[in-house]
Amino acid sequence: MNVKRVMIAAPKSGSGKTGITCALLKSLKNKGIKTVSFKCGPDYIDPMYHKNALGIPSYNLDTFFTDEKTTRSLFARNASGFDFAVFEGVMGLFDGVGGIRSEGSSYNLAEVTGTPIILVIDAKGMGRSVIPEILGFKAYDKENLIKGVILNRTSEGMFNILKPLIEEECGLSALGFIPDMKDRAFSSRHLGLVTPDDTDNTDLVLEELTGYFEKNVSFEKLEEIAGSSEDIEESISETNRLSDKKIEDSSFDEQSSSNGKFENDKSDSNKPVIALAKDEAFCFIYEDNLMELKNAGAKIVFFSPLHDECIPAEANGLILPGGYPELHLKELSENTSMLESVRKAYEAKMPIFAECGGFMYLQKSIEDKNGEVYITTGVFDGNLKFMGKPVRFGYVSLKEKVPNFLKEGEEIKGHEFHYYDCDDNGSDVIATKPFTGKSYEAVKDSDNIWAGFPHLYFPSNPSFALNFVEKCVSFMSK
């Protein structure tokens, strides 16, 4: 398989990777080129912007979460049937685990997938000084993957002056530039960018960015670079059960109607139904996690803890993902019928998986940053409060003390990033930081429930999804 592809990367965060990635995606869509996108690293929000630009879901790839063979297989599965793939890097190009290791970095992902890199340089306030910056990155590029440069936040006049210098002194194509858009950019908050649905200027900013991109960046040169990408084997790892389903099958195929009711297809009547919360408060969901659940035999339906009265009646399992419940505490706490519905599901021993925001929702109360306390489901007796800074941040490997969702000695990989903390975070799982090796207790894990702050990436150990679905099958048969 040889899908044309490029990675949009940068020397550091805040250089404009997401905006330029989305402009490229929108431009490709405008040209009628069948395109799929990928985000490097554990990120939920940037893929939402990709989806907003492209109209189809985006995927995450991460060389800490999965080994090289699995990473390539995930790419091959999700890029199958497409003509062009765009990767967006994470942080600085060489920043991996602990900020210094190769695994987890954008560069390592480009190596593993044979993807050429286009480096975005934030050139605001810079002239010829961009050249030593570019040369430094090129010198560190042992695999010769960096093929071109886009200058962000610079003028046409300055780009025209710098372009011949960059190409002569750095030996790289200067593809083009994006002018300084000043305050007309995607908004951000403590977990990164504000989600596209939470701001009213996303489409306007994207249209303006795309206009600049199509006017000022050489698509012909970019396509030439993308066409130089290496062939990648299409081998599908049996151990990871990577299916050959196309993206149309794996995307958010919501079954709900406007009145919140759910209808099962007759062909799915024997599958266990997993109800997955998805709305403004709960929106952090990896596409490949959904695929692992579907490969394990589940049917996914979506519901809203904010807007629906109860979880779907046909549910045999419940997933409460992360998101921003702290921004919707009043509405969540006032939806008492939904709170009761979740409590009853727990009391009935329905399998439940909850991570971060979903874990918060299962507690007794949440105190917001203003000191206002809101009552939540009360499945657990914990109380949460805003801490004013990150409580946990970064990658973790997770092992159960007593096998339940995993076999003895197995682990699953994930990440944490939360500003709220609970007076009882659980103690059934040992979380280990990959860089420092430090460990701590986390997660409430017993019988049919896994609930904790860590976000999990199911392809790092597909047994987790398989075992969760098996628990749902057992519940369905009762």
C-alpha positions in Angstrom: 0.0 0.0 0.0 1.4 3.4 -0.9 -0.9 6.2 0.2 0.5 9.6 -0.4 1.1 11.2 3.0 2.8 14.0 4.9 3.3 14.9 8.5 2.8 18.5 9.6 5.2 19.0 12.5 6.9 21.9 14.3 9.8 22.7 16.6 7.4 23.3 19.5 3.8 23.5 20.6 1.9 26.7 19.6 3.6 26.9 16.2 0.3 26.6 14.3 0.3 22.8 13.4 -3.4 22.3 13.9 -4.5 25.3 11.9 -2.2 24.4 9.0 -3.2 20.7 9.2 -6.9 21.6 9.0 -6.3 24.0 6.1 -4.5 21.3 4.2 -7.4 18.8 5.0 -10.0 21.3 3.8 -8.0 22.0 0.7 -7.7 18.3 -0.1 -11.4 17.9 0.4 -12.1 20.9 -1.9 -10.0 19.2 -4.6 -12.0 16.0 -4.3 -9.0 14.0 -3.0 -10.1 11.1 -0.7 -8.2 11.9 2.4 -7.9 10.5 6.0 -6.2 12.2 8.9 -4.2 11.1 11.9 -3.1 12.8 15.1 0.2 11.8 16.8 -0.2 11.2 20.5 -2.9 11.1 23.1 -5.1 13.9 22.0 -8.9 14.1 21.6 -9.5 17.7 20.6 -7.2 18.1 17.6 -8.9 15.2 15.8 -12.2 17.0 16.4 -10.8 19.8 14.3 -9.7 17.4 11.7 -13.2 15.9 11.5 -14.7 19.4 11.3 -12.4 20.1 8.3 -12.7 16.8 6.5 -16.2 15.6 7.4 -15.0 12.1 8.6 -13.4 10.9 11.8 -9.7 11.2 12.5 -7.5 8.6 14.2 -4.7 8.6 16.8 -1.3 6.9 16.4 1.3 6.7 19.1 4.5 4.7 19.3 4.3 4.6 23.1 0.9 3.0 23.0 1.6 0.4 20.3 4.7 -1.3 19.0 6.0 -0.6 15.5 4.2 -3.5 13.8 0.9 -2.6 15.4 1.3 1.1 14.7 1.8 0.3 11.0 -1.1 -2.1 11.0 -3.4 0.5 12.5 -2.3 3.0 9.9 -2.8 0.5 7.1 -6.2 -0.4 8.3 -7.5 3.2 8.7 -5.8 4.5 5.5 -7.0 1.7 3.4 -9.2 3.0 0.5 -7.8 6.5 0.8 -5.6 8.4 -1.6 -4.0 10.8 0.8 -3.2 10.8 4.5 -2.2 13.8 6.7 -0.5 13.4 10.1 -0.5 16.1 12.6 2.5 16.0 15.0 2.5 16.5 18.7 4.5 19.1 20.7 8.0 19.5 19.2 9.1 17.1 16.4 11.5 15.1 18.6 9.6 15.4 21.9 8.5 11.9 23.1 8.0 10.2 26.4 9.4 12.3 29.2 10.1 15.0 26.7 13.3 13.3 25.6 12.7 9.7 24.5 12.1 8.8 20.9 9.0 6.7 21.5 5.8 8.7 21.4 7.4 11.5 19.4 6.2 12.8 16.0 9.5 11.9 14.5 9.3 8.3 15.7 5.9 8.0 14.2 7.1 9.4 10.9 10.0 6.8 11.0 7.7 3.9 11.7 5.2 4.8 9.0 7.7 6.1 6.4 6.1 9.5 6.3 7.9 12.7 5.0 7.7 15.7 7.3 6.8 19.3 6.5 8.1 21.6 9.3 6.0 24.5 10.3 8.1 27.4 11.6 6.5 30.2 13.6 8.4 33.0 11.9 6.7 36.0 13.6 9.4 38.5 14.4 12.1 36.5 12.6 14.1 37.0 9.4 17.2 35.1 8.5 17.2 33.6 12.0 14.8 30.9 10.7 17.6 29.4 8.8 19.8 28.2 11.7 16.6 26.9 13.4 15.7 24.9 10.3 19.3 23.7 9.9 19.4 22.5 13.5 16.3 20.3 12.9 17.7 19.1 9.6 21.0 18.1 11.3 19.1 16.1 13.9 17.0 14.4 11.2 19.1 11.2 10.8 16.6 9.5 8.5 16.3 12.5 6.1 12.5 12.7 6.7 12.1 16.5 6.7 11.4 17.5 3.1 9.9 21.0 3.3 9.1 24.1 5.3 6.0 26.3 5.8 6.5 29.6 7.5 3.6 30.6 9.8 2.8 34.2 10.8 5.0 36.0 8.4 4.4 38.3 5.5 4.5 37.6 1.7 7.4 40.0 1.3 9.5 38.4 4.0 8.7 34.9 2.7 9.8 35.9 -0.8 13.1 37.1 0.7 13.6 34.0 2.8 12.5 31.3 0.3 15.6 31.3 -1.9 17.8 31.4 1.2 16.0 28.5 2.8 16.2 26.4 -0.3 19.9 27.2 -1.0 21.2 27.0 2.5 19.0 24.3 4.0 18.3 22.2 0.9 14.6 22.0 1.7 11.6 23.2 -0.2 10.0 26.4 1.1 6.4 25.5 0.3 4.8 28.7 1.3 3.5 30.8 4.2 0.5 31.7 6.3 0.2 35.4 7.4 -0.3 36.4 11.0 -4.1 36.0 11.7 -3.7 37.8 15.0 -6.7 37.0 17.2 -8.5 35.0 14.4 -7.3 31.6 15.5 -8.7 28.5 17.2 -9.4 29.2 20.9 -7.7 27.3 23.7 -8.2 26.4 27.3 -6.5 24.2 29.9 -6.7 20.9 28.0 -5.7 22.4 24.7 -7.9 23.9 22.1 -11.6 24.6 22.8 -13.6 21.9 21.0 -15.1 23.0 17.7 -18.6 22.8 19.0 -17.9 25.1 21.9 -16.9 28.1 19.8 -18.8 30.0 17.1 -15.8 31.0 15.0 -14.4 27.6 14.0 -15.8 27.5 10.5 -14.9 31.1 9.8 -11.3 30.7 11.0 -11.0 27.5 9.0 -12.3 29.1 5.8 -9.9 32.0 6.2 -7.0 29.7 6.9 -7.8 27.5 3.9 -8.0 30.5 1.7 -4.5 31.6 2.8 -3.2 28.1 2.4 -4.6 27.6 -1.1 -3.3 31.0 -2.2 0.2 30.9 -0.5 1.3 27.3 -0.3 2.4 25.2 -3.3 0.1 22.2 -3.4 2.1 20.8 -6.3 5.3 20.7 -4.3 3.4 19.4 -1.2 1.9 16.6 -3.3 5.3 15.7 -4.8 6.7 15.4 -1.2 3.7 13.3 -0.2 4.2 11.0 -3.1 7.8 10.2 -2.0 6.5 8.4 1.1 7.6 4.8 1.5 5.4 1.7 0.8 4.0 0.3 4.0 3.0 -3.4 4.4 -0.7 -4.1 4.7 -0.1 -7.0 7.1 -2.8 -7.0 9.7 -1.7 -8.2 13.2 -3.8 -11.1 14.4 -2.9 -10.4 18.0 -4.5 -7.0 17.7 -7.5 -8.2 15.7 -7.2 -5.2 13.3 -10.1 -5.4 11.0 -10.2 -4.3 7.3 -13.4 -2.3 7.8 -13.4 1.0 6.0 -13.9 4.2 7.9 -17.6 4.3 7.0 -18.1 1.3 9.2 -16.0 2.5 12.1 -17.2 6.1 12.5 -19.7 7.4 15.0 -22.7 5.6 13.5 -25.2 7.0 16.0 -28.4 5.1 16.2 -30.4 7.7 18.2 -33.3 9.7 16.8 -34.1 13.3 17.9 -36.3 12.0 20.7 -33.5 10.0 22.2 -34.9 6.6 21.3 -32.7 3.9 19.9 -33.6 1.4 17.2 -31.6 -1.8 16.6 -31.0 -3.2 13.2 -32.3 -6.7 13.0 -28.9 -7.9 11.9 -27.5 -6.6 15.2 -30.1 -8.2 17.4 -27.8 -10.8 18.9 -25.0 -8.4 19.6 -24.5 -6.9 23.1 -25.4 -3.2 23.1 -23.0 -0.8 24.7 -24.4 2.6 25.5 -21.7 5.2 25.2 -22.2 8.8 26.5 -21.5 11.4 23.8 -22.5 15.0 24.1 -21.0 18.4 25.1 -19.9 17.0 28.5 -18.6 13.6 27.4 -16.7 13.7 24.1 -13.2 12.2 24.5 -13.5 9.0 22.5 -10.8 7.3 20.4 -12.1 6.0 17.1 -9.9 2.9 17.4 -11.4 2.2 20.8 -14.7 2.0 19.1 -13.3 -0.3 16.5 -11.9 -2.7 19.1 -15.3 -2.9 20.8 -17.0 -3.6 17.5 -14.4 -6.2 16.5 -15.1 -7.9 19.8 -18.8 -8.2 18.7 -20.5 -5.2 20.3 -23.0 -2.7 18.9 -22.4 0.9 20.0 -25.3 3.3 20.6 -24.9 6.8 21.8 -26.8 8.7 24.5 -26.5 12.1 26.3 -26.3 12.3 30.1 -27.1 16.0 29.5 -30.2 15.8 27.4 -31.7 12.3 27.6 -33.8 11.0 30.5 -32.1 7.7 30.9 -29.6 5.3 29.4 -30.9 3.3 26.4 -33.3 0.5 27.6 -31.5 -2.1 25.5 -28.1 -1.4 27.0 -26.0 -4.3 28.2 -23.0 -2.2 29.0 -22.2 1.4 29.8 -19.2 3.6 28.8 -18.7 7.1 30.3 -15.7 8.7 28.6 -13.8 11.8 29.4 -14.7 15.3 28.4 -15.7 18.5 30.2 -18.4 17.5 32.7 -17.1 20.4 34.9 -18.4 22.9 32.4 -21.9 21.4 32.6 -22.3 20.5 36.3 -25.6 22.4 36.8 -27.3 20.6 33.8 -25.9 17.2 34.7 -26.9 17.5 38.4 -30.4 18.6 37.5 -31.0 15.7 35.2 -32.0 13.5 38.1 -33.7 10.8 36.0 -30.4 10.2 34.2 -28.5 10.1 37.5 -31.0 7.5 38.8 -30.7 5.5 35.6 -26.9 5.3 35.9 -27.2 4.3 39.6 -29.7 1.5 38.7 -27.4 0.2 36.0 -24.6 -0.1 38.5 -26.8 -1.7 41.1 -27.9 -4.2 38.4 -24.3 -5.2 37.9 -24.2 -3.8 34.3 -20.6 -3.7 33.0 -19.4 -0.1 33.3 -16.2 1.5 32.0 -15.6 5.1 33.0 -12.5 7.3 32.5 -11.6 10.7 33.7 -14.8 12.9 33.2 -16.9 9.7 33.3 -15.2 8.7 36.6 -16.0 12.2 38.0 -19.7 11.7 37.0 -19.8 8.5 39.1 -18.9 10.3 42.3 -21.2 11.7 44.9 -20.3 15.4 44.3 -18.1 17.8 42.3 -17.0 21.2 43.6 -16.3 23.6 40.7 -13.6 26.2 40.6 -16.0 28.7 42.2 -16.6 26.5 45.2 -20.1 25.5 44.1 -20.9 21.9 44.9 -23.1 19.8 42.6 -24.5 16.3 43.3 -23.8 13.6 40.7 -24.7 10.0 40.4 -23.4 8.8 43.8 -22.3 5.4 42.5 -19.2 6.0 44.5 -18.8 8.1 47.7 -16.1 10.3 46.4 -16.0 14.1 46.3 -14.1 16.1 43.8 -12.7 19.6 43.7 -10.8 21.8 41.3 -7.1 21.9 42.2 -6.0 24.9 40.0 -3.2 23.0 38.3 -2.7 19.6 36.6 -3.0 16.8 39.2 -1.6 14.1 36.9 -0.1 14.5 33.5 1.2 12.2 30.8 1.5 8.5 29.9 0.9 5.6 32.2 1.0 1.8 32.0 -1.7 0.1 34.1 -1.8 -3.4 35.7 -4.6 -4.8 37.8 -3.8 -6.1 41.3 -6.4 -8.8 40.8 -7.1 -10.0 37.1 -10.5 -8.8 36.0 -10.4 -7.0 32.6 -6.9 -8.2 31.9 -5.0 -11.5 32.4 -2.5 -11.9 35.1 0.6 -9.8 34.4 -0.9 -8.0 31.4 -1.0 -4.2 31.1 -2.8 -1.6 29.1 -1.5 1.8 28.3 -3.1 5.2 28.7 -2.6 8.7 29.8 -3.9 11.2 32.4 -4.5 15.0 32.2 -6.9 16.4 34.8 -7.3 19.5 37.0 -9.8 17.9 39.4 -9.0 15.4 42.1 -11.0 13.0 44.1 -10.7 12.0 47.8 -10.9 8.4 46.6 -9.2 7.7 43.2 -9.3 4.0 43.7 -6.6 1.6 44.5 -7.2 -1.6 42.5 -4.7 -0.8 39.7 -1.0 0.1 39.7 -0.2 3.0 37.4 3.4 3.3 36.4 5.0 6.3 34.7 7.2 5.2 31.7 9.9 7.7 32.1 10.5 7.9 35.8 9.2 4.4 36.7 7.3 5.9 39.6 4.1 4.0 40.5 0.9 4.9 42.3 -2.5 3.3 43.0 -5.5 4.2 40.8 -8.8 3.0 39.5 -11.8 1.3 41.0 -11.7 -2.1 39.4 -14.0 -4.9 40.6 -16.5 -7.3 39.1 -18.1 -5.5 36.2 -16.7 -2.0 36.7 -13.5 -0.2 35.7 -13.5 3.5 36.7 -10.6 5.9 37.1 -8.9 9.0 35.9 -6.6 7.3 33.3 -7.8 7.4 29.7 -7.1 4.0 28.0 -6.0 3.3 24.4 -7.6 -0.1 23.7 -5.3 -1.1 20.8 -2.4 -1.2 23.3 -4.1 -4.3 24.6 -7.2 -5.3 22.8 -8.0 -8.0 25.4 -9.4 -5.2 27.5 -12.2 -4.5 25.0 -12.8 -8.2 24.4 -13.2 -8.9 28.1 -15.5 -5.9 28.6 -17.7 -7.1 25.7 -17.7 -10.6 27.2 -19.0 -9.1 30.4 -21.7 -7.4 28.4 -22.7 -10.7 26.8 -23.0 -12.3 30.2 -25.1 -9.4 31.5 -27.3 -9.7 28.4 -27.9 -13.4 29.0 -29.2 -12.8 32.6 
